[in-house]
Each structure stands twice: as C-alpha cells, then as structure tokens.
C-alpha cells in the first residue's frame, strides 16, 4: 500500500509532530500528497494531524477518504475510529472498531481500543466481553485484566475490582496505572489514607502521566482540596485544549472553585469537542442551572438518558403538548428522593395541560407525594403502567413545560402538605416548648452519596446553638448519624424517635409545620421543608450541588429558605458561627424570653 520510502517519510513526519512541529509536519504531508494524491497512508496521516490541530471536519474528510482508497486496510479503520471518537461520535467509532476486529480477529490493539470505547459508552456487557477476549488473545499483556478491573469498578463490585487490580499490579510492578486505579478505588470508598499512599506511589512511578495526575486531582477534589485539584486540571487542559475530557475536568473544577462562568465556558467547549459524551452534557446542564440559565440547563439535562440508560418509552414520551382532559400521564422519578421532592411541583403544570399525573416513585415517598398539588396518584416505581398512559420523566417537566424563570420554580411553593391530624398531634407533643423558639435539626445525609462527607456537618457543630437563651433544639434526624447523639446534651428534644413509625415522612412533615425553624444540611429533608413552605435554613459546603446558587442567601426553588455557605472548603466552624449569630438575632426579633 506504500513504498518503503513513503513509510520512512511518515516516520520522520510523526517524530516531527511529536517534537512540537505540528505545522511543519502538516506541510510535509501536504507536499507528499501533491506527488502521491491517492496514497491512503499519506491521506490518513494528514487527517490525523488535522485532528491534533483541532480541525475536526477536515480530519474526518481526509481519514474517510483514506479508508475509501483502501477499504480492506484494518489500520486505516482504526484511524477512522480514532477520529470518530475524537469528535465525540462514539457509536460510529464503535462500529468501525467492530468491523476491524471482524476483519482481523486477533488484532489486539483494535480489541483494546474497542474495550476502552465500550467503557466510555458505558456499555459494560460489551466491555466485559472484550476484556475476556483480550485475556485469551494476549494472556501476557495486562490489557484484559485492566479492562475487567475497570468494568468491576463501574459496577461497584469492589471486591472483584480490588482483586483484579492487585493481580495486575503484581504482574506489572513498575506500571503506575494499577497503583493509580487502586488509589481511585480507595478514594471512592473514602479510605483516603490508603488512596493517598497508592496515588503517591503511582506518581513516583510515572510523574508525567496525565491519567495518573487526573486520578490524583480527582482524589484531591473528593477530599475538598479544590485549589490543588483545579491547578492540575487547568495545566492538563492547557496542554490539550482540544481533548473534551480535559475541558470537562477543568469545568468541574471551576464549579468546585465557584467560578461558574468558567465552568460554563469549559463544559460548553467539552460538549462542542465531544458532543456524543452524555456526561459532558450532564455536567454542562448543572453549570447552566447553577448560574440561572434555566432554559438551556433543562434542555441539556434531557441528554441524561444517554448516561443513565434510555427508557424504552423515551422516543414516544410526552413533550408538553396539550392532552385530552384526564389523560393518564405516568411520571417516573429515576433519581434520588431529593430530586423527586424537588421536581414533583411540576405535576401541576402537566395537569394544567390536560394530564392526570401519576407519579411512579420510591415506596417511601408514596404517602407524601399523594399530598402534592397536581398529583392524581402515586404508585411504586416497580408498579405496572396503565395501558393507555403517556410517559414522561419527572426531571423532564421543567423543560417540556418551559419553566425558564425563577418565578416558574418558586411560585408553586408550598406544593406538599402535612396531614392536619398529625399536625395537631405534634402541636400537642411540642406544647411544652411553647415559650421557646423551636429549631428542628438534621445533620446527616445519605452516607452512600459520594460527596456526603463534604456536605454533612457533624452534630457537634449544631450543639452550641442549644446554649442560646430561648432556643429549643428538636432532633428530626432519622436513620443515619444517630450514633452522634451520644455526645448531645440532655436538653435536646429527641423527637425523631417518635416520628414516621407507621409511614415515612408524614410525621416529619407535620413536625416541620409545628416548628419555628428547620435547620438542615443538604439532604432530602431540606427539600421536604422547602416544599412545605416551612421556614428553613440550609448549611452548604463550599462546592454545593448544582441546585444551590453559588452566591447569595436565597434560592428560587424555595422562597422560605435561607442558605448558609462555607467561605472555604470544609469550614463548618465558620458556617455555624454565622448560623449562631443569625439565630440569636431571630430570637431577639421574636422577643422570645430567655428561659
């Protein structure tokens, strides 16, 4: 397909490009193409250099032409797959790789790239198949074990992942990658000391490896060392500004730092570079929503189905059009409890367009969501869907209903309601605190949430509030973090032990209607209090979730809510000093006696 002279020239041009002479290398290839215009390897080289230069359309045209000139050359199809992946067309890249391994079943490099791409597309079954195939084809190479280990990590099969990674580490003791993946595994499991040891060892083995440095920066982000993480991601993005994943990491670290405009710009660039990567769009939607660009943010959020698995009914989903009055509309809540409580408000808008909204949700939420304005019925998430029902995702409603302004969010509050009988019972239960300002406290979120250690302040930070004259702390905490009550003074009312014994959330909702204030961390309880329209203060970490604005004390989602945020990472003492001052001022403004 190419003479020895041309192959030698291509080697020289590749070395020139690697040494930083990209434009000179492109000029050399162009000169050779004038002499050999139908030479596929030269055409392919020109396309790959165009991709490095960020000229994606040119790259695709040239490499496609190279394949057309030599359709039976598997190496050229590998290049075409590389270009497709580089421009974010992952399905086409996978197609070309599948064709390559069908043409050359023993092509180890093609199988390795196919496995890496399957992981990126989140096609774990195919990635696992490729991993097994690689262990058969090349048992002395670590690529099969590496791929199977990554599949196990994605599936949260931590025991298998650790075993495979240790096997890989022993097989290649001088390789940094298994060490860095063991560090990532330990970091995700919040064994931060072990993670630090593994990642530092990996950095010693390969200090210049971008992959190792990325995992180190991700670990720094998990422990709240945002400045150091952002510095690494910035340097890596500057070195490869046309790599979408690098720009996405930069955008995420900008969000950590509070540079929301920088986050929007970097994530927009990541989406532009790799439009087929749903994770980039998911993170981009969060950045847009956090800066208040609701229309764009909710539109981008629709692509989450490519990240979390597209439902079979998605193509026929309801998209906001008027419906015949009483049309059943099943609204699925695919995310966590907090998301369901936050987004169920939009059922009112669906009802206004003719729907009879039926929310399909976690069983714990059923009784509570049946109290929601606009909800006709709530059914378990595994319940069958009525035959004549339309379908939609609850998280899609603000997009299809065109909720684009802050008033569209908070104007529906309150939309959840406590049962009057439970409210009266809890009023009687709390009557002994009538002369004090009652503050319901919640400190611990779900520990399974990846960043819970950053968002959930220990109970000890709340306890000095009990010393403010006229304040009565009332415990609303359920399930997690109750062991911390061992350090609590006897004056706290442990009401939570009496709540929701028969039905989840209903007593807690009623108690919130009886208290003067709810003080909570970023948990589903915060959304419950906000949805009820109860006076609520929320304490936030330095890098909060997308739904909380980065500046100011208010949120358009919940008009009765006040936000208290860290001024630096992990600074809970500073947050609670502000809460202490504000609570003392509230007591004084209410004229509560110091009893």
N, C-alpha and C positions, 0 to 999 in steps of 0.2 A: 504493500500500500504506500510505502515511502522508501526512498533510496537511503542508503547509509549516510549520505551527505546531508540530506534533509533532517534525518534523525539527530545527527550531530549538531546541526544548527539549532534545532529545537532544544536540545540540552543546554546549549550556550545561552539561548534566549531565556529559558526558565531560570538559570542561575542569575542572569542579569536582573530579571524581575524580582527575584528573592533578595537581591542585594540593594533593592530600593530603586532600581532603574526601570520603573514600570513604563513610562512613556517611551523610553529608548527601546524597550523590549517590544512594545506595540509597533513602533516604527519599523523595527527589523522584520517582524512578522508581515507587516504590510508590504514591505519591499519584496519579500519572498513570494507573497501571494500574487504580486504583479507578474512574476515569472511563471508561477505554478498556480493559476487561479482555481483549478479544480482539485487541488491537493487536499484531501479531507483532514489530515493531521494538522496542516497549517491553518486551515479554516477553524478547526476545533481550538487550536492554541489561541487564535485571535479572539474567539468567543470567550474563552476562559479569562483572558486578560481584560476583556471588556467588562466581565462580571466583577473582577477585582477593582476596576476603575469606577464601578457603580453604574455603568451603562447597561441596564438590565435588558432593555428591548434589543439592543444591538447584540448582546451576548446570546440571547435566546435565538435570534435570527441566524447568527453565524453557526452555533452548535447544531441547530436543526438542519442547516444546510450541510454540515459535515456528515451527519447521520444519513441524509438523503444521498450523499455521494458514496457512502459505504455502509449500507443498511445492515450488513452482516457482521460489522465490527463491534464486538461487545464493549471494547474500551470507549468507543465514542458514545454508546448508550449510557455508560457510566458517567461520562461528562455531561450528557443531556440531563440525566437525573440530578447531577450536582447543580446545574443551572436552575432547574425547576425548583429544587429545594432552596437555592439561594434567593429566589424571587418569591418564595412563600407558596408555590404551587405544589404542595406536598402529595396530593393524590396523583398528579401526573408523574412526580418523581418516583413514587412507589410503583407506578405502572411500568416505567422504564426499567427499574431495578428488577421487577418480577420477570420482565422479558429477558433481561440479561442472564439471570440465573436459570431460566428455562433454556436459553441458548447454550450456556456453559454451566452445567450443574455443579461443577467443582470449583467455581470461581469464588474463592474465599473472600476476596476484597469486596465483591458485589454482595455476598451474603452479609458481611459485616456492615456495609452501608445500609442494606435493607433492614437489618435489625435495629440500627440506630434510628432510622427513619420511622420504623414501626413504633418505637418508643416515643418519638416526638409526636406522632399522630395519636398516641395513646391507644394504639391497637395492641393491647397486651397479649392476647392469644397468639397473634402472628409473631410478635417479638419473642415469645416463649418458643414457638416452633422453630424460628430461626436460630435461637440460642442452642437448642438441642441439635439442630443440623450442623452448626459450627463445631460443637464438641465432637461430632462424628467425623467431619471433614478434616479438622485440624486439632487433634487432641492435645498437641504440644503447645498450641497457642492459647492464650488466656481469653480470647475474644468471646468464646461461647460462654464460659463461666462468668465473664464480666456482664454479658447481656442478661443471663439468667439472674444474676445478682440484682441488676437494676430492675428487672421485672418484679422480683420479690420485694424490693424496696417500694415500688409503686403500689403493690398490693398490700403493703403494710404487713407482710409476712416477715417480721423482723428476725425471727429465729433462723429461718432459711437464708435470709439475706446475709446475716452475720456469718453463718457457716460458709456460704459461697465466697464471701469476701475474704475470710481468713484462708480459705483454700487457695484463692488467687494470690493473696499476699505471700503465702509460703512458696507458691510456685514461682513468683517473680519478686524476690525480696528487695530488689533495687528499683522497683516500679513505685512511683508516687501515687498512682491512681487508686489502687485498692486501699491504701492508707487514707487517702482523702475521702473515699466513699465510706470507710469505716467511721471517719470523723463526722461526715454528714449524717450517718445513721445515728451516732451517739448524740449529735446536736439535736436532731429531730426528736429523739427520745428524752431530751432535756438532761442528759448526762453530760453537762457542759465541761466538766473537768477532763473526762475521757476524750471528748471531742477535741478539746484544745490540744491534748497530747498527740492524738493521731494527726491532726491537721498541721501542727508544727513539724512533726516528723516528715510529712509529705512535702511541706515547703522546703525543708532541708534537702530532700532528695531531688526536688525539681522546683527551685525558687522562681523560675521564669514561666512555669506552666500556667497558661490562662485558666484552664479548668480547675487546677488546684487553688489558684488565687480567687476564683469565683466562689468555690465552696467555702474558703476561709472568710470571704466577705459576707456570704450568706449566714455563716455562723455568727459573725460579729453583729449582723442585723438581728439575729434571734436573741442575743443577749443584751441588746439595746446599745451596742457600741456603734451608733449610727454614723458619727463623724468618720471613723476609720473605715467603715464599710463603704461609705459614699466616696471617699478618696480613691479606693481601689476600683470601684465601678466606673468612676469618672476617667481614670487613667486607661482602663481597658476599652472604654467606649471611644476615647480619643484615638487610640491605636487602631481601632477597627470600626470606623463610623458607618460603614455600610453593612454591618452584621446586625440583624434585627434583635437577636437575643442580647447583644451588648447594650443596645439602646434601651431595651426593655428593662434590663437591670439598672441602668442609670436612672430611668424614670421612676422605678420603685424606690430607689434610694433617695431620689429627690422628694418623694412623698414622705419618706421617713423624716427627712430634714425639715419638712414644712415648706419646701419650695414647690408649691403646687403648680405654678406656671411652668417651671422647668420640667415637672413631671408630665404635664400635658404635652409639652413640645417633644420630649424624648419618646414618650409612648406613642404619640402620633407618628413619629418617624419609624418606630419599630413596626407599627401596623402597615405603613407605606412600604417598608422593605420586605416584610413577610406577611402579606395580607391573609394568608391561609392559616396563620397561627392564632387559634382562638384564645389562647392565654394572653397574648398581647392585647387583644380587643377587650377581654375581661378586665385587665388592669387599666387599660385606657378608659373604660367606662367609669371605673372608680375615681380616677383622677378628674374626669369631667364633672361627675356628680359632686365631688368634694368642692369644686370651685363654683358650683351653682349653674353649670351649663347643662340643664336638665334634659332638654330635648335631645341633644347629641349623646349625652350619657346613657339615657334609657334606650336610645336606638342601638348604641354599641353593645349594651348589655344583652340584647337579643341574641348575640352570637355565642352566648354562654352554652347553648345546647350542643355546640360542637366540642365543648370542653367537658361537659358533664354527661354526655350521651344524648343524642337526639331522640325524642319520643317518637313512636311510630305514627302518632296522630299529628305531628308537627306541621306537615305540609297543608293539612286541612284545618288548621287552628283558626279560632275566631280572632279577627283582626280589627275589631271595633265597629264594624258595620251595624246598622240598626237591625234588630231581630224582631220576629213576630212576638207580641207580648206573651210572656210566660214560657219562652223557650228555655229549657234546662241548659245551663252553662256550668260545666264542671271545671273548677279552678284548682289546679294541682299546686301544692306547696312542696317544692322539691328540696328546699334548703333547710336551715335550722329553725328553731322555734322563734327566735327573734325576728327573722325575716318574715315569717308568717304573721306575727303580731304587727309588724310594721306595715306590711303591704295589704293586709286584709281590708283596710279602709277603702280601697279602690273598688270593692264589690259594689259600693253604692253607685259608682259611675256605670258599671256594667248593667245594674238593674235599671238605671235611667234609660238605657238603650234597648230595653225590652227583655233582658235576660232574667231568668230565675236562678240566681247564683247558688251553686252547691260547692262548698269548699271541701276538698279532699286532702286530709291533713293527718298529722301525728295524733294518735288516740288521746294523748294527754291534753290536747288543745280543744277537743270536740265540744265539751260543755261551754267553755269560754267563748269560742267563736260563734256558737249559736246565738250569743247575745249581741253579735255585731250588726250594726246597721247595714242593711243591704244583703245580708246572708240569709237565704231561704232555708238552707240545711247545711250541716257539716257532717261528713262521713269519714271513716278511717281511710288512710292512704292506700290500703290494700283492698278496699271495697270495690265491687264491680261498678262500672259506669253505666248509667241508664242508656238504653239502646238509642234513644232519639236525642241524646245530649250533644251539644257542641263542646269543644275543649279549648282550654287556654291555660297558660301558666300564670299563677298569681303575680310573679315578678314581671310579667309582660304587660300587666294592666296599665301602669302609668305611661307606657309607650303607646299602646293602641288607643288609649283614651286621651292622648295628647296633653298630659299633665306637664306643663312647661314652666310654671311659675311657682314661687314659694307658696302663694295662696292656694294653689292646687294641692299642696301637700298638707298644710296645717288646717285648712278651712273645714275639714271633716271632723276634727277633734272636738269632743270625745266621740268615739265610734264603738267602743266596748263599754259594757255596763255591768255593774255588780248587781247581784240579786238582792232586792230590798230586805228580804227576811234575814239574810246573812249580815247585811249592813246593820240592822237593828240589833242582832245578837252581839256583834262585835262592838257596837257602841256601848252596850251594857257591860261587856267584858272590860273595856278600856275606861269606863267611867271613873275609876279610881285615880286616873291621871288627868282629870278634867281641868285642874288648875295649872297644869304644866304644858309646855309645847312638846307634843309627841312627835318623835322622829323615827320612822321605820328605817332600819339599816340592812343593807345587803352588800357583802364584800367579795364573795367568791363566785366567779362564773364557772362554766363547764370546763374542768381541767383537761378535757380531750381537745379543746381548741388550741391550735398550735401556738398562739401568742397569749395564752391565758396568764402565763407567769408575768407578762408585762402589763396586762390590763387589770388584774385583780389585786388590789392592795390588801395586805394582811389586816386582820381585825384590829391589831394593836394601834393602827393609825386612827381608828374611829373612837377608841376608848376615852381619850381626853375630852371629847365632846360631852361625855356624861358629867363632867365636872362643871359645866356652865350652869350657873344657877337658873332654875326654871325649866331645864331641859330634861326630858324623859326619853331615853333610847329604848326602842322596841325592836327586837330581833325578828326579821322577816326571812332570814336565810334558811333555805331548805337544801337537803341532800349534801352538797359539797361544802367543805370548810368548817363543818360543825365542831371538829376537834379543837378549833381555836377558841371556842367558848370556855375552855378550861382556864384561860387567862383573864376572862372577863370578870369585872366586879359584880357583886350580888345585886346591885341596883338595876341592872338591865332587865327589862321585861322579856322573857323568853317565849314570846307569843307564837313563834313559828312551830313549836312542838304541837300546838293545838290546831294548826291550820291545814286545810286540804286533806284531812284524814279520809274523807269519803270521795272527794272529787278534786282533781288537780286544778290549781289556780283560782278556784271560785272564792275560797275564804281569803286568800291573799288579796284578790281584787277588792273584796268587801272591806278588808282591813285598811287598804290604801285610801278608801273613801272616808274612813274614820280618823285617819292620822292628819296631823298638821303638815307633815312633810315626809317625803320618801327620799332617802339618801342612798345612792346605789352606785356600784361600778357598772361597766358596760356589759350588761347581761340581758337576758330576755325579760328580767324583772323591770329594767329601765323602760323597755318598750311597752310592757303592760301598764306601768304607771303613766307613761305619756299618753297611751291610747285612751285611758280612763279620764284624762284631763286632770289628774291629781298633781298638786304642787310637787315637783321632783327636782332634785339636784343630782347630777351625774358627775362622777370623778373620772377623768380620762387620762390615759397615758400620753406621753409626748407625741407618739405617732399613732393616732387613733384610727379606727376603722373608717372606711370611706363615707359612712353615713353621718359622721360628725364633722362639722366645719372645722377648719384649722385655726380660725380666728373668731373672736367674739364669744359671748356668753350664752347665745341663743341658737336654736336650730329651727328651721322652718317646718320640720317634721312634727314637732311637739311644742305648741305655744306656751304650755305651762312648765316648761323645763328650763333649768339653768345649768350651764356647763362650767366645770372647774377643771382646768387642764394643767399638766406638768409644763414647766418652763424649760426643763432639761430632762433628759432621759432618766427614768427610774426615780425621779424626785417626788416621792409621795409625801415626805415631810412638808415640802413647800406647798403642795396642793392642800393638805389638811390644815396648814396654817391659815390659808385663805378661807377654807370652809369654816374654821373656828371663828374667825373674825366676822364672817357673814352671818353665822348662826347666832352669835352674841348680839349682832345688830338687829336681827329678826326678833329675838326675844325682847329686846328693848323697845322695838317699834310696836310690838303687840301688847306691851305693858304687862308681860307675864310676871307674876310675883316670884321673887327668889325664895322659894320654899324648899 
